[in-house]
Amino acid sequence: MPKPISQTIRLDDGREIVLETGVLAKQADGSVVVKMGKTMLLATVVSSKDLKPDVDFFPLTVDYREKFSASGKFPGGFFKREGRPSSEEILVMRLVDRVLRPAFPKDYRHDTQVMIQLMSYDEEVQPDALAGLAASAAIAVSDIPFDGPISEVRVIRKDGEFIINPGVKDIEEADIDLMVGGTYDSVTMVEGQMNEVSEDEMLEAIEYAHKVIKKQIEAQKEFASKVEKAKVKREYEEEEMDEELYNKVKDFAYNKIYEIAKQGTGKQERKEKFDAVKEELMEQFDEETLEEKGKLISSYFSDVKKQAVRDLILKEGKRLDGRSLTDIRPIWTEVDYLPSVHGSAIFTRGETQALATVTLGTSMDVNVIDGVSFQDEEKFYLHYNFPPFSTGEVKPLRGTSRREIGHGHLAQRALEPMIPEDTPYTIRVVSDILESNGSSSMATVCAGSMALMDAGVQLKKPVSGIAMGLIYDEESGNYAVLSDILGDEDHLGDMDFKVTGTKDGITACQMDIKIKDLKREILEKALNQAKEGRMYILEKMNETISEPRPDVKEFVPKIEKVIIPKDFIGAIIGKGGKDIQQLQEDTQTVIVISEEGENGVVEIMGKDREQIQKAIEIIKSIAIEPEVGEVYEGKIVAIKDFGAFVEIGKGTEGLLHISEIDWKRTNDVNDVFKVGDKVKVKLIGMENNGKLRFSRKILLPKPEGYKEPERRERRPSNRGSRPGRNQNQRRSGRFNNNREDKQE
């Protein structure tokens, strides 16, 4: 038996996280099992010892998979095996990658693959909160060059208290739910959803999480010190710096780039001018030099361009498109752009444009998620599409990208808290990015918010979003926070911080930081500046549409919900579905019935509200639950010598005794009623066997000096009797009087 090496991390609430290596997957460069409760993850890392040629980036792949056996489940589908990663797995991969990638040496160019798999699942411990820790620990115990460790934690706030790595039930009751990742010195990634919290509350949650991250990093260092292999990191071919060549490129290009950057031109014009400078630069070298060092020259040109633009921002406060640091690009918006869809909106900000559409459906249209650690039915979901023409490029379409899944998820989380809990519709929002030059996910939030209001969804409050950037000079400590960043500013900057919210607080955020030590004052400034930008954008949106339409559009199917006791579902459906099919045909509606606990939920969907109301009345008449003291409008369905039988709902009837018809004496029921007459009655009694007793006279004015009449002798009946129960009553077995009983 191999002897494991382990390390225990104790959380403040007494729970433990255990790291273990030396037992599983020993041929990988590094492997670690992470345990918390009954949740277990296996993380492995392998890095090629051969340099990947002609690559100017770090070829890192992060893969996260959940084994269905981890929770005792079978995979769905025909083949009954795990296949392509789900959207939820891809989101975890992105979370880990965003924290892990910056922790490798900048010039490391070796193929590296990190694989994380969920082997055992405990719903009290969500695996996504442990995935970053597992990946970092696996690298820490290997000989792979690494500037970590890093770690990630999930922090929520429930009832005013912060909880680290909570269970499913706690997350559902939280008003802050953040994934936070970072190094020992700084937070480098934040992503999450909030219920309109303030900037200070969000900062407090991030700082609380970072304290736990630091503790986990210390534990990883101690853990790695016990592993012999991890004590000496492998050597790799470091990138050589040709100082002479770099200076030649800088001397030629820096001032030219600086001047172009000052002109405040558009994206395409600016690109053409930068490309022209690069062409001139290449002409300065002979063919032999270009063949030998052409790629290095291109790389140095990119570095010089980046430095020139950053210097312009820090020294003069000017940006590539001519704006100041806090300016928002020009905005124009339009709703109801597409005449045949349920809701639509265009949101254009500068050179970024999103077209959002809304489709309303029934519960049959929910997005069913059946994963290992996450099962749900989403009644609201958002899809984000980023076609290549939006950036003027030609690229093959190979399915939904990880980026599209991530951006769509962020926008969905931003809008979700503002969807009313009682909305009867399943809602699908689709955002198509038609132009892109930065902040397309935030344009999706704005367009989505407007499209929802255009569709008549009673959004609690409009939501806007903004992407913030940062330029930071480590030597001088100077920095500039940029509002509403361009694509180029995202690439050359040190932070991409997306914040969404209403006028009253933040609903979602996503932050990636490239510098090692982000001071609180910078983050605080970015958040406050973001709030000002969000409010400005919200004002522009409100000029077009500031509140939801009072109702869905005329051509959009309307939906109403009726809650009934589930015992009546069978009576509504009828034998073989005959009754519900007839009801749908008669009212020109679509009816969907589902069970929720002890209730039946009936959705009635149609274009004509009168027909929907007709269907509701019929359903309520079938599923009526009589209450003593309630007044009902019924119909006389049978007359006896001792009274009349009144039907107050389909299949629900009771006796109106002759003595309860009027304050004055009634000698013959036929003198007052005939079959089919409508009558208002009050339910005055309900027997244990379900028989109902009604009174009409109790609803009539009592005559002055009224005296109770003497009881009359019962006389034999010469009239025939009707069968006691109709087919619906026999099916439901509830609330019926047997008309054969001679009741007085």
Secondary structure, DSSP 8 states (H G I E B T S, - for coil): ----EEEEEE-TTS-EEEEEESSS-TTSSEEEEEEETTEEEEEEEEE-SS--TT--S--EEEEEEE-GGGGT----SSS-S--S--HHHHHHHHHHHHHHGGGS-TT--S-EEEEEEEEE-BTTB-THHHHHHHHHHHHHTSSS--S---EEEEEEEETTEEEES--HHHHHT-SEEEEEEE-SS-EEEEEEEEEEE-HHHHHHHHHHHHHHHHHHHHHHHHHHHT-GGGGS----------HHHHHHHHHHHHHHHHHHHHT---HHHHHHHHHHHHHHHHTTS-HHHHHHHHHHHHHHHHHHHHHHHHHHHHHH---TTS--SS----EEEEES-STTSSEEEEEEETTEEEEEEEEEE-GGG-EEEE-SS-EEEESEEEEEE--GGGGT------S--HHHHHHHHHHHHHHGGGS-TT--SEEEEEEEEEE-SS-HHHHHHHHHHHHHHHTT---SS--EEEEEEEEE-TTT--EEEEES--HHHHHHSSEEEEEEEETTEEEEEEEEE-SS---HHHHHHHHHHHHHHHHHHHHHHHHH--S--SS--TTS-EEEEEEEEGGGHHHHH-GGGHHHHHHHHHHT-EEEEEEETTEEEEEEEES-HHHHHHHHHHHHHHS----TT-EEEEEEEEEETTEEEEEEETTEEEEEEGGGS-SS--S-GGGT--TT-EEEEEEEEE-TTS-EEEESGGGS---TT-------------S----S--HHHHHH--S---TTS---
